């Protein structure tokens, strides 16, 4: 079986977040949910901020062209909210 995308075979260390974590319409709510997940069940090797940002970035990249411009805008705004929640610039 030939995989079309490398990310299909990528495995996240530790427990994976559910897909519905990224589906909300409110960037603040998405950011707070991802932050809570990263703080309670995130990776042990990185900070919760890096773990949460990696989850969002991976989801955006994995969706690729299937992600609508509106969804992409919401998820990029969630990344900005995540930076604020962790006190980053």
N, CA, C and O atoms as a CHARMM CRD file, in Angstrom:
* protein
*
  356
    1    1 UNK  N      0.84900  -1.18300   0.00000 PROA 1      0.00000
    2    1 UNK  CA     0.00000   0.00000   0.00000 PROA 1      0.00000
    3    1 UNK  C      0.88900   1.24000   0.00000 PROA 1      0.00000
    4    1 UNK  O      1.76600   1.38000   0.85300 PROA 1      0.00000
    5    2 UNK  N      0.66700   2.11900  -0.93800 PROA 2      0.00000
    6    2 UNK  CA     1.44100   3.34900  -1.04200 PROA 2      0.00000
    7    2 UNK  C      0.62700   4.48500  -0.44600 PROA 2      0.00000
    8    2 UNK  O     -0.51100   4.73300  -0.84500 PROA 2      0.00000
    9    3 UNK  N      1.23400   5.17300   0.52000 PROA 3      0.00000
   10    3 UNK  CA     0.55200   6.30500   1.13800 PROA 3      0.00000
   11    3 UNK  C      0.74300   7.53800   0.28300 PROA 3      0.00000
   12    3 UNK  O      1.84500   7.80600  -0.19500 PROA 3      0.00000
   13    4 UNK  N     -0.30100   8.27100   0.09400 PROA 4      0.00000
   14    4 UNK  CA    -0.23100   9.45800  -0.72900 PROA 4      0.00000
   15    4 UNK  C      0.43900  10.61100  -0.00200 PROA 4      0.00000
   16    4 UNK  O      1.12600  11.42000  -0.62500 PROA 4      0.00000
   17    5 UNK  N      0.25200  10.69300   1.28100 PROA 5      0.00000
   18    5 UNK  CA     0.83100  11.77100   2.08300 PROA 5      0.00000
   19    5 UNK  C      1.59800  11.16200   3.25200 PROA 5      0.00000
   20    5 UNK  O      1.14100  10.20000   3.86900 PROA 5      0.00000
   21    6 UNK  N      2.74300  11.71600   3.54600 PROA 6      0.00000
   22    6 UNK  CA     3.55100  11.21600   4.66600 PROA 6      0.00000
   23    6 UNK  C      2.80400  11.33000   5.98900 PROA 6      0.00000
   24    6 UNK  O      2.99200  10.50700   6.88500 PROA 6      0.00000
   25    7 UNK  N      1.95500  12.35200   6.11100 PROA 7      0.00000
   26    7 UNK  CA     1.30200  12.59800   7.39200 PROA 7      0.00000
   27    7 UNK  C      0.27900  11.52700   7.74500 PROA 7      0.00000
   28    7 UNK  O     -0.15600  11.43200   8.89300 PROA 7      0.00000
   29    8 UNK  N     -0.09900  10.73400   6.77300 PROA 8      0.00000
   30    8 UNK  CA    -1.04800   9.66100   7.06500 PROA 8      0.00000
   31    8 UNK  C     -0.44300   8.61500   7.99000 PROA 8      0.00000
   32    8 UNK  O     -1.13400   8.00100   8.80300 PROA 8      0.00000
   33    9 UNK  N      0.86200   8.42800   7.84700 PROA 9      0.00000
   34    9 UNK  CA     1.51900   7.42600   8.67500 PROA 9      0.00000
   35    9 UNK  C      2.16800   8.02800   9.91100 PROA 9      0.00000
   36    9 UNK  O      2.74400   7.30400  10.72400 PROA 9      0.00000
   37   10 UNK  N      2.08100   9.34900  10.06300 PROA 10     0.00000
   38   10 UNK  CA     2.70700  10.00700  11.21000 PROA 10     0.00000
   39   10 UNK  C      1.95700   9.66000  12.48500 PROA 10     0.00000
   40   10 UNK  O      0.72600   9.65100  12.51900 PROA 10     0.00000
   41   11 UNK  N      2.70200   9.38100  13.50400 PROA 11     0.00000
   42   11 UNK  CA     2.10200   9.06100  14.79400 PROA 11     0.00000
   43   11 UNK  C      2.52700  10.11000  15.79700 PROA 11     0.00000
   44   11 UNK  O      3.70800  10.44100  15.90300 PROA 11     0.00000
   45   12 UNK  N      1.58400  10.61800  16.51700 PROA 12     0.00000
   46   12 UNK  CA     1.90000  11.56900  17.57000 PROA 12     0.00000
   47   12 UNK  C      2.28200  10.79700  18.82200 PROA 12     0.00000
   48   12 UNK  O      1.61500   9.82000  19.16500 PROA 12     0.00000
   49   13 UNK  N      3.33900  11.21100  19.51200 PROA 13     0.00000
   50   13 UNK  CA     3.65400  10.53700  20.76300 PROA 13     0.00000
   51   13 UNK  C      2.58400  10.85500  21.80900 PROA 13     0.00000
   52   13 UNK  O      2.14500  11.99900  21.92200 PROA 13     0.00000
   53   14 UNK  N      2.18400   9.88500  22.53900 PROA 14     0.00000
   54   14 UNK  CA     1.16700  10.10500  23.55100 PROA 14     0.00000
   55   14 UNK  C     -0.23700  10.04100  22.96900 PROA 14     0.00000
   56   14 UNK  O     -0.42000   9.70200  21.80000 PROA 14     0.00000
   57   15 UNK  N     -1.21600  10.36900  23.78700 PROA 15     0.00000
   58   15 UNK  CA    -2.60300  10.30000  23.33400 PROA 15     0.00000
   59   15 UNK  C     -2.91200  11.38200  22.29800 PROA 15     0.00000
   60   15 UNK  O     -2.43500  12.51200  22.40500 PROA 15     0.00000
   61   16 UNK  N     -3.69700  11.02800  21.31800 PROA 16     0.00000
   62   16 UNK  CA    -4.05700  11.97200  20.26300 PROA 16     0.00000
   63   16 UNK  C     -5.34300  12.70300  20.63900 PROA 16     0.00000
   64   16 UNK  O     -6.24100  12.11600  21.24300 PROA 16     0.00000
   65   17 UNK  N     -5.42800  13.98200  20.28200 PROA 17     0.00000
   66   17 UNK  CA    -6.67600  14.71600  20.54700 PROA 17     0.00000
   67   17 UNK  C     -7.76600  14.26700  19.58100 PROA 17     0.00000
   68   17 UNK  O     -7.47500  13.80900  18.47600 PROA 17     0.00000
   69   18 UNK  N     -9.00000  14.39900  19.99400 PROA 18     0.00000
   70   18 UNK  CA   -10.10400  14.04000  19.10700 PROA 18     0.00000
   71   18 UNK  C    -10.25200  15.11800  18.04200 PROA 18     0.00000
   72   18 UNK  O     -9.91700  16.28100  18.26600 PROA 18     0.00000
   73   19 UNK  N    -10.75400  14.72000  16.89100 PROA 19     0.00000
   74   19 UNK  CA   -10.89800  15.64600  15.76700 PROA 19     0.00000
   75   19 UNK  C    -11.86900  16.78400  16.07700 PROA 19     0.00000
   76   19 UNK  O    -11.69400  17.89100  15.56800 PROA 19     0.00000
   77   20 UNK  N    -12.88400  16.53500  16.89700 PROA 20     0.00000
   78   20 UNK  CA   -13.86800  17.57500  17.18400 PROA 20     0.00000
   79   20 UNK  C    -13.29000  18.70400  18.03200 PROA 20     0.00000
   80   20 UNK  O    -13.93500  19.73500  18.22000 PROA 20     0.00000
   81   21 UNK  N    -12.08900  18.50900  18.53600 PROA 21     0.00000
   82   21 UNK  CA   -11.41000  19.55700  19.29200 PROA 21     0.00000
   83   21 UNK  C    -11.16100  20.78900  18.41800 PROA 21     0.00000
   84   21 UNK  O    -11.11800  21.91200  18.92000 PROA 21     0.00000
   85   22 UNK  N    -10.99600  20.57500  17.11000 PROA 22     0.00000
   86   22 UNK  CA   -10.65200  21.64300  16.17600 PROA 22     0.00000
   87   22 UNK  C    -11.84300  22.17000  15.37900 PROA 22     0.00000
   88   22 UNK  O    -11.66200  23.01900  14.50600 PROA 22     0.00000
   89   23 UNK  N    -13.04600  21.69300  15.65500 PROA 23     0.00000
   90   23 UNK  CA   -14.18500  22.01000  14.79400 PROA 23     0.00000
   91   23 UNK  C    -15.02800  23.20500  15.22000 PROA 23     0.00000
   92   23 UNK  O    -15.91300  23.61300  14.46800 PROA 23     0.00000
   93   24 UNK  N    -14.79700  23.76600  16.36100 PROA 24     0.00000
   94   24 UNK  CA   -15.62800  24.85900  16.83500 PROA 24     0.00000
   95   24 UNK  C    -15.48700  26.12700  16.00500 PROA 24     0.00000
   96   24 UNK  O    -14.48300  26.30500  15.31600 PROA 24     0.00000
   97   25 UNK  N    -16.47600  27.00500  16.06300 PROA 25     0.00000
   98   25 UNK  CA   -16.43300  28.24900  15.29400 PROA 25     0.00000
   99   25 UNK  C    -15.68500  29.38400  16.00000 PROA 25     0.00000
  100   25 UNK  O    -15.39400  30.41200  15.38700 PROA 25     0.00000
  101   26 UNK  N    -15.37400  29.19900  17.29000 PROA 26     0.00000
  102   26 UNK  CA   -14.76800  30.26800  18.07700 PROA 26     0.00000
  103   26 UNK  C    -13.28400  29.98600  18.31200 PROA 26     0.00000
  104   26 UNK  O    -12.95000  29.00000  18.96900 PROA 26     0.00000
  105   27 UNK  N    -12.38000  30.83300  17.78800 PROA 27     0.00000
  106   27 UNK  CA   -10.94300  30.61300  17.96800 PROA 27     0.00000
  107   27 UNK  C    -10.51100  30.56900  19.43800 PROA 27     0.00000
  108   27 UNK  O     -9.61300  29.80600  19.79400 PROA 27     0.00000
  109   28 UNK  N    -11.14300  31.38100  20.29100 PROA 28     0.00000
  110   28 UNK  CA   -10.78800  31.37000  21.71200 PROA 28     0.00000
  111   28 UNK  C    -11.12700  30.03000  22.35700 PROA 28     0.00000
  112   28 UNK  O    -10.35800  29.50900  23.16400 PROA 28     0.00000
  113   29 UNK  N    -12.27200  29.48300  21.99900 PROA 29     0.00000
  114   29 UNK  CA   -12.68800  28.19900  22.55600 PROA 29     0.00000
  115   29 UNK  C    -11.77100  27.07200  22.06600 PROA 29     0.00000
  116   29 UNK  O    -11.41600  26.17900  22.83600 PROA 29     0.00000
  117   30 UNK  N    -11.39000  27.11500  20.79000 PROA 30     0.00000
  118   30 UNK  CA   -10.46500  26.11500  20.25000 PROA 30     0.00000
  119   30 UNK  C     -9.12700  26.20600  20.98500 PROA 30     0.00000
  120   30 UNK  O     -8.56600  25.19200  21.39900 PROA 30     0.00000
  121   31 UNK  N     -8.62300  27.43900  21.14200 PROA 31     0.00000
  122   31 UNK  CA    -7.33900  27.63500  21.81200 PROA 31     0.00000
  123   31 UNK  C     -7.37900  27.13900  23.25300 PROA 31     0.00000
  124   31 UNK  O     -6.43500  26.49400  23.70900 PROA 31     0.00000
  125   32 UNK  N     -8.45100  27.43000  23.96800 PROA 32     0.00000
  126   32 UNK  CA    -8.52400  26.99400  25.36500 PROA 32     0.00000
  127   32 UNK  C     -8.63900  25.47200  25.46700 PROA 32     0.00000
  128   32 UNK  O     -8.09200  24.87000  26.39100 PROA 32     0.00000
  129   33 UNK  N     -9.34800  24.85000  24.52300 PROA 33     0.00000
  130   33 UNK  CA    -9.47200  23.38900  24.53800 PROA 33     0.00000
  131   33 UNK  C     -8.13300  22.72500  24.22000 PROA 33     0.00000
  132   33 UNK  O     -7.75600  21.74100  24.85800 PROA 33     0.00000
  133   34 UNK  N     -7.42100  23.26300  23.23800 PROA 34     0.00000
  134   34 UNK  CA    -6.11700  22.70100  22.88000 PROA 34     0.00000
  135   34 UNK  C     -5.12300  22.92500  24.02100 PROA 34     0.00000
  136   34 UNK  O     -4.31100  22.05100  24.32500 PROA 34     0.00000
  137   35 UNK  N     -5.19500  24.09200  24.64500 PROA 35     0.00000
  138   35 UNK  CA    -4.30700  24.39300  25.77900 PROA 35     0.00000
  139   35 UNK  C     -4.57200  23.41500  26.92600 PROA 35     0.00000
  140   35 UNK  O     -3.63300  22.86600  27.50300 PROA 35     0.00000
  141   36 UNK  N     -5.82800  23.20000  27.25100 PROA 36     0.00000
  142   36 UNK  CA    -6.17300  22.27300  28.32600 PROA 36     0.00000
  143   36 UNK  C     -5.70300  20.85900  28.00700 PROA 36     0.00000
  144   36 UNK  O     -5.18700  20.16200  28.88000 PROA 36     0.00000
  145   37 UNK  N     -5.88000  20.43400  26.76200 PROA 37     0.00000
  146   37 UNK  CA    -5.43400  19.10200  26.36000 PROA 37     0.00000
  147   37 UNK  C     -3.92000  18.98400  26.49500 PROA 37     0.00000
  148   37 UNK  O     -3.41400  17.98600  27.00900 PROA 37     0.00000
  149   38 UNK  N     -3.19900  20.00300  26.03200 PROA 38     0.00000
  150   38 UNK  CA    -1.73700  19.97100  26.07700 PROA 38     0.00000
  151   38 UNK  C     -1.22100  19.98400  27.51400 PROA 38     0.00000
  152   38 UNK  O     -0.21800  19.34000  27.82200 PROA 38     0.00000
  153   39 UNK  N     -1.89900  20.70900  28.38200 PROA 39     0.00000
  154   39 UNK  CA    -1.45200  20.78900  29.77400 PROA 39     0.00000
  155   39 UNK  C     -1.73400  19.50200  30.55100 PROA 39     0.00000
  156   39 UNK  O     -0.98200  19.15300  31.46000 PROA 39     0.00000
  157   40 UNK  N     -2.79900  18.80500  30.20400 PROA 40     0.00000
  158   40 UNK  CA    -3.13600  17.59600  30.94000 PROA 40     0.00000
  159   40 UNK  C     -2.58700  16.33200  30.29700 PROA 40     0.00000
  160   40 UNK  O     -2.17700  15.40500  30.99700 PROA 40     0.00000
  161   41 UNK  N     -2.57600  16.28800  28.96500 PROA 41     0.00000
  162   41 UNK  CA    -2.16800  15.05100  28.28500 PROA 41     0.00000
  163   41 UNK  C     -1.13000  15.27300  27.19900 PROA 41     0.00000
  164   41 UNK  O     -0.90300  14.39200  26.37000 PROA 41     0.00000
  165   42 UNK  N     -0.50600  16.42100  27.19500 PROA 42     0.00000
  166   42 UNK  CA     0.45800  16.74000  26.14800 PROA 42     0.00000
  167   42 UNK  C      1.73700  15.93100  26.24500 PROA 42     0.00000
  168   42 UNK  O      1.87900  15.06900  27.11200 PROA 42     0.00000
  169   43 UNK  N      2.65700  16.21700  25.35300 PROA 43     0.00000
  170   43 UNK  CA     3.92800  15.50500  25.32100 PROA 43     0.00000
  171   43 UNK  C      4.77800  15.79000  26.54800 PROA 43     0.00000
  172   43 UNK  O      4.67100  16.85100  27.16300 PROA 43     0.00000
  173   44 UNK  N      5.60200  14.85200  26.88400 PROA 44     0.00000
  174   44 UNK  CA     6.46100  15.00000  28.05000 PROA 44     0.00000
  175   44 UNK  C      7.78400  15.67500  27.69600 PROA 44     0.00000
  176   44 UNK  O      8.48000  16.18200  28.57600 PROA 44     0.00000
  177   45 UNK  N      8.12200  15.68200  26.44000 PROA 45     0.00000
  178   45 UNK  CA     9.41600  16.20800  26.02400 PROA 45     0.00000
  179   45 UNK  C      9.40200  17.69100  25.71300 PROA 45     0.00000
  180   45 UNK  O     10.46200  18.31400  25.65000 PROA 45     0.00000
  181   46 UNK  N      8.24700  18.26000  25.52000 PROA 46     0.00000
  182   46 UNK  CA     8.15900  19.67600  25.17000 PROA 46     0.00000
  183   46 UNK  C      7.24500  20.39600  26.14700 PROA 46     0.00000
  184   46 UNK  O      6.54400  19.77900  26.94900 PROA 46     0.00000
  185   47 UNK  N      7.27300  21.70700  26.05400 PROA 47     0.00000
  186   47 UNK  CA     6.39300  22.50100  26.90400 PROA 47     0.00000
  187   47 UNK  C      4.94700  22.37000  26.41400 PROA 47     0.00000
  188   47 UNK  O      4.71900  22.02400  25.25500 PROA 47     0.00000
  189   48 UNK  N      3.98200  22.64000  27.27700 PROA 48     0.00000
  190   48 UNK  CA     2.58000  22.59000  26.83900 PROA 48     0.00000
  191   48 UNK  C      2.30500  23.54200  25.66700 PROA 48     0.00000
  192   48 UNK  O      1.50000  23.22900  24.78900 PROA 48     0.00000
  193   49 UNK  N      2.97100  24.70300  25.65300 PROA 49     0.00000
  194   49 UNK  CA     2.76900  25.64200  24.54500 PROA 49     0.00000
  195   49 UNK  C      3.18700  25.01500  23.22600 PROA 49     0.00000
  196   49 UNK  O      2.43500  25.04900  22.25200 PROA 49     0.00000
  197   50 UNK  N      4.37200  24.44800  23.19100 PROA 50     0.00000
  198   50 UNK  CA     4.86000  23.83500  21.94500 PROA 50     0.00000
  199   50 UNK  C      4.00200  22.65400  21.54300 PROA 50     0.00000
  200   50 UNK  O      3.74900  22.44700  20.35600 PROA 50     0.00000
  201   51 UNK  N      3.55500  21.88000  22.50800 PROA 51     0.00000
  202   51 UNK  CA     2.69700  20.73900  22.22200 PROA 51     0.00000
  203   51 UNK  C      1.37100  21.20200  21.60800 PROA 51     0.00000
  204   51 UNK  O      0.91600  20.64400  20.60900 PROA 51     0.00000
  205   52 UNK  N      0.75700  22.22400  22.20900 PROA 52     0.00000
  206   52 UNK  CA    -0.52100  22.74400  21.71200 PROA 52     0.00000
  207   52 UNK  C     -0.37100  23.36000  20.32500 PROA 52     0.00000
  208   52 UNK  O     -1.20300  23.13600  19.44700 PROA 52     0.00000
  209   53 UNK  N      0.69000  24.13600  20.13400 PROA 53     0.00000
  210   53 UNK  CA     0.91000  24.77000  18.82400 PROA 53     0.00000
  211   53 UNK  C      1.17000  23.70900  17.75900 PROA 53     0.00000
  212   53 UNK  O      0.71800  23.84300  16.62200 PROA 53     0.00000
  213   54 UNK  N      1.89600  22.65900  18.12700 PROA 54     0.00000
  214   54 UNK  CA     2.16400  21.57100  17.18100 PROA 54     0.00000
  215   54 UNK  C      0.88400  20.85800  16.77100 PROA 54     0.00000
  216   54 UNK  O      0.72000  20.48400  15.60900 PROA 54     0.00000
  217   55 UNK  N     -0.02400  20.67000  17.72700 PROA 55     0.00000
  218   55 UNK  CA    -1.29800  20.01900  17.41000 PROA 55     0.00000
  219   55 UNK  C     -2.08600  20.83800  16.39400 PROA 55     0.00000
  220   55 UNK  O     -2.60300  20.29700  15.41600 PROA 55     0.00000
  221   56 UNK  N     -2.17300  22.14100  16.63100 PROA 56     0.00000
  222   56 UNK  CA    -2.90800  23.00100  15.69900 PROA 56     0.00000
  223   56 UNK  C     -2.24800  23.02700  14.32800 PROA 56     0.00000
  224   56 UNK  O     -2.92700  22.89400  13.31000 PROA 56     0.00000
  225   57 UNK  N     -0.94400  23.19700  14.29400 PROA 57     0.00000
  226   57 UNK  CA    -0.21800  23.25400  13.02500 PROA 57     0.00000
  227   57 UNK  C     -0.34700  21.94100  12.27200 PROA 57     0.00000
  228   57 UNK  O     -0.55700  21.94100  11.05900 PROA 57     0.00000
  229   58 UNK  N     -0.22300  20.81500  12.98000 PROA 58     0.00000
  230   58 UNK  CA    -0.36300  19.51100  12.34100 PROA 58     0.00000
  231   58 UNK  C     -1.74000  19.35700  11.72700 PROA 58     0.00000
  232   58 UNK  O     -1.87300  18.86800  10.60500 PROA 58     0.00000
  233   59 UNK  N     -2.77100  19.77200  12.46000 PROA 59     0.00000
  234   59 UNK  CA    -4.14600  19.66800  11.94800 PROA 59     0.00000
  235   59 UNK  C     -4.32300  20.52000  10.68700 PROA 59     0.00000
  236   59 UNK  O     -4.93200  20.06800   9.71800 PROA 59     0.00000
  237   60 UNK  N     -3.80100  21.73500  10.69400 PROA 60     0.00000
  238   60 UNK  CA    -3.91300  22.62500   9.52700 PROA 60     0.00000
  239   60 UNK  C     -3.18000  22.01800   8.33700 PROA 60     0.00000
  240   60 UNK  O     -3.71600  21.96900   7.23000 PROA 60     0.00000
  241   61 UNK  N     -1.95300  21.55800   8.56600 PROA 61     0.00000
  242   61 UNK  CA    -1.17100  20.98400   7.48200 PROA 61     0.00000
  243   61 UNK  C     -1.77300  19.68700   6.96900 PROA 61     0.00000
  244   61 UNK  O     -1.74600  19.41900   5.76800 PROA 61     0.00000
  245   62 UNK  N     -2.31300  18.88400   7.87200 PROA 62     0.00000
  246   62 UNK  CA    -2.89700  17.59700   7.48100 PROA 62     0.00000
  247   62 UNK  C     -4.12700  17.78700   6.62100 PROA 62     0.00000
  248   62 UNK  O     -4.37000  17.00400   5.70300 PROA 62     0.00000
  249   63 UNK  N     -4.90600  18.81900   6.90500 PROA 63     0.00000
  250   63 UNK  CA    -6.11700  19.06900   6.11800 PROA 63     0.00000
  251   63 UNK  C     -5.77700  19.54600   4.71500 PROA 63     0.00000
  252   63 UNK  O     -6.48800  19.23100   3.76100 PROA 63     0.00000
  253   64 UNK  N     -4.70000  20.29900   4.58400 PROA 64     0.00000
  254   64 UNK  CA    -4.24600  20.74500   3.26600 PROA 64     0.00000
  255   64 UNK  C     -5.28600  21.54100   2.51300 PROA 64     0.00000
  256   64 UNK  O     -5.89800  22.46200   3.05200 PROA 64     0.00000
  257   65 UNK  N     -5.47900  21.17200   1.25300 PROA 65     0.00000
  258   65 UNK  CA    -6.42300  21.89300   0.39600 PROA 65     0.00000
  259   65 UNK  C     -7.88000  21.62600   0.76100 PROA 65     0.00000
  260   65 UNK  O     -8.76700  22.36600   0.33600 PROA 65     0.00000
  261   66 UNK  N     -8.13300  20.58900   1.53400 PROA 66     0.00000
  262   66 UNK  CA    -9.50600  20.28300   1.93400 PROA 66     0.00000
  263   66 UNK  C    -10.02600  21.27800   2.96600 PROA 66     0.00000
  264   66 UNK  O    -11.22800  21.33800   3.22400 PROA 66     0.00000
  265   67 UNK  N     -9.12500  22.05700   3.55500 PROA 67     0.00000
  266   67 UNK  CA    -9.51800  23.04700   4.54700 PROA 67     0.00000
  267   67 UNK  C    -10.02100  24.30500   3.84000 PROA 67     0.00000
  268   67 UNK  O     -9.31600  24.88500   3.01400 PROA 67     0.00000
  269   68 UNK  N    -11.22200  24.71300   4.16500 PROA 68     0.00000
  270   68 UNK  CA   -11.78200  25.90200   3.52500 PROA 68     0.00000
  271   68 UNK  C    -11.03600  27.14400   4.01700 PROA 68     0.00000
  272   68 UNK  O    -10.44700  27.11900   5.09800 PROA 68     0.00000
  273   69 UNK  N    -11.05300  28.22100   3.24300 PROA 69     0.00000
  274   69 UNK  CA   -10.39100  29.45300   3.68800 PROA 69     0.00000
  275   69 UNK  C    -10.94600  29.96800   5.01900 PROA 69     0.00000
  276   69 UNK  O    -10.20000  30.51200   5.83300 PROA 69     0.00000
  277   70 UNK  N    -12.22900  29.80200   5.23600 PROA 70     0.00000
  278   70 UNK  CA   -12.83900  30.24000   6.49600 PROA 70     0.00000
  279   70 UNK  C    -12.32000  29.41600   7.67200 PROA 70     0.00000
  280   70 UNK  O    -11.99100  29.97300   8.71900 PROA 70     0.00000
  281   71 UNK  N    -12.24200  28.07700   7.50600 PROA 71     0.00000
  282   71 UNK  CA   -11.71700  27.20200   8.56300 PROA 71     0.00000
  283   71 UNK  C    -10.26600  27.54200   8.85600 PROA 71     0.00000
  284   71 UNK  O     -9.85600  27.61000  10.01500 PROA 71     0.00000
  285   72 UNK  N     -9.48400  27.75600   7.79000 PROA 72     0.00000
  286   72 UNK  CA    -8.06900  28.09500   7.95700 PROA 72     0.00000
  287   72 UNK  C     -7.92900  29.39900   8.74200 PROA 72     0.00000
  288   72 UNK  O     -7.06500  29.51200   9.61200 PROA 72     0.00000
  289   73 UNK  N     -8.78000  30.38600   8.43300 PROA 73     0.00000
  290   73 UNK  CA    -8.74200  31.66300   9.14400 PROA 73     0.00000
  291   73 UNK  C     -9.05200  31.46400  10.62300 PROA 73     0.00000
  292   73 UNK  O     -8.39800  32.05700  11.48100 PROA 73     0.00000
  293   74 UNK  N    -10.04700  30.63200  10.92400 PROA 74     0.00000
  294   74 UNK  CA   -10.42400  30.36000  12.31100 PROA 74     0.00000
  295   74 UNK  C     -9.28300  29.66100  13.05000 PROA 74     0.00000
  296   74 UNK  O     -8.97200  30.01700  14.18700 PROA 74     0.00000
  297   75 UNK  N     -8.66300  28.67500  12.41700 PROA 75     0.00000
  298   75 UNK  CA    -7.58000  27.94000  13.06700 PROA 75     0.00000
  299   75 UNK  C     -6.32900  28.79100  13.23300 PROA 75     0.00000
  300   75 UNK  O     -5.62400  28.65500  14.23200 PROA 75     0.00000
  301   76 UNK  N     -6.04100  29.66700  12.27100 PROA 76     0.00000
  302   76 UNK  CA    -4.90400  30.58100  12.41800 PROA 76     0.00000
  303   76 UNK  C     -5.17800  31.58000  13.55200 PROA 76     0.00000
  304   76 UNK  O     -4.27000  31.94800  14.29700 PROA 76     0.00000
  305   77 UNK  N     -6.42900  32.01000  13.67000 PROA 77     0.00000
  306   77 UNK  CA    -6.80000  32.90000  14.77600 PROA 77     0.00000
  307   77 UNK  C     -6.68500  32.15500  16.10900 PROA 77     0.00000
  308   77 UNK  O     -6.32200  32.74900  17.12400 PROA 77     0.00000
  309   78 UNK  N     -6.99200  30.86100  16.10200 PROA 78     0.00000
  310   78 UNK  CA    -6.84800  30.05300  17.32200 PROA 78     0.00000
  311   78 UNK  C     -5.37700  29.97900  17.73100 PROA 78     0.00000
  312   78 UNK  O     -5.06800  29.95800  18.92300 PROA 78     0.00000
  313   79 UNK  N     -4.46900  29.94100  16.75700 PROA 79     0.00000
  314   79 UNK  CA    -3.04100  29.95300  17.07800 PROA 79     0.00000
  315   79 UNK  C     -2.65300  31.27500  17.74500 PROA 79     0.00000
  316   79 UNK  O     -1.85900  31.29200  18.68700 PROA 79     0.00000
  317   80 UNK  N     -3.21000  32.36800  17.25800 PROA 80     0.00000
  318   80 UNK  CA    -2.95500  33.67700  17.88100 PROA 80     0.00000
  319   80 UNK  C     -3.50300  33.71100  19.31000 PROA 80     0.00000
  320   80 UNK  O     -2.84700  34.22100  20.21800 PROA 80     0.00000
  321   81 UNK  N     -4.69900  33.17000  19.50600 PROA 81     0.00000
  322   81 UNK  CA    -5.29900  33.11600  20.83800 PROA 81     0.00000
  323   81 UNK  C     -4.48000  32.22000  21.77000 PROA 81     0.00000
  324   81 UNK  O     -4.35700  32.49900  22.96200 PROA 81     0.00000
  325   82 UNK  N     -3.93300  31.16000  21.22200 PROA 82     0.00000
  326   82 UNK  CA    -3.08900  30.26200  22.01200 PROA 82     0.00000
  327   82 UNK  C     -1.83700  30.98100  22.48700 PROA 82     0.00000
  328   82 UNK  O     -1.41300  30.81100  23.63000 PROA 82     0.00000
  329   83 UNK  N     -1.24500  31.78400  21.61100 PROA 83     0.00000
  330   83 UNK  CA    -0.07500  32.57900  22.00600 PROA 83     0.00000
  331   83 UNK  C     -0.43400  33.52400  23.15700 PROA 83     0.00000
  332   83 UNK  O      0.33000  33.66900  24.11100 PROA 83     0.00000
  333   84 UNK  N     -1.59800  34.16300  23.05600 PROA 84     0.00000
  334   84 UNK  CA    -2.05000  35.06000  24.13100 PROA 84     0.00000
  335   84 UNK  C     -2.27400  34.29100  25.42800 PROA 84     0.00000
  336   84 UNK  O     -1.89400  34.75100  26.50500 PROA 84     0.00000
  337   85 UNK  N     -2.88900  33.12600  25.32100 PROA 85     0.00000
  338   85 UNK  CA    -3.20300  32.32800  26.51600 PROA 85     0.00000
  339   85 UNK  C     -1.94800  31.89000  27.25400 PROA 85     0.00000
  340   85 UNK  O     -1.95900  31.74800  28.47600 PROA 85     0.00000
  341   86 UNK  N     -0.86000  31.67300  26.50800 PROA 86     0.00000
  342   86 UNK  CA     0.39800  31.26800  27.13700 PROA 86     0.00000
  343   86 UNK  C      1.31900  32.46000  27.39900 PROA 86     0.00000
  344   86 UNK  O      2.44700  32.27900  27.85700 PROA 86     0.00000
  345   87 UNK  N      0.85000  33.66900  27.11500 PROA 87     0.00000
  346   87 UNK  CA     1.64100  34.86100  27.37300 PROA 87     0.00000
  347   87 UNK  C      2.79100  35.05000  26.41300 PROA 87     0.00000
  348   87 UNK  O      3.81800  35.62700  26.76800 PROA 87     0.00000
  349   88 UNK  N      2.62000  34.55800  25.18100 PROA 88     0.00000
  350   88 UNK  CA     3.64900  34.70600  24.14800 PROA 88     0.00000
  351   88 UNK  C      3.24600  35.83000  23.21300 PROA 88     0.00000
  352   88 UNK  O      2.08200  36.23100  23.18800 PROA 88     0.00000
  353   89 UNK  N      4.20000  36.34400  22.44100 PROA 89     0.00000
  354   89 UNK  CA     3.88900  37.42000  21.49500 PROA 89     0.00000
  355   89 UNK  C      3.24500  36.90500  20.25100 PROA 89     0.00000
  356   89 UNK  O      2.92200  37.68400  19.35500 PROA 89     0.00000
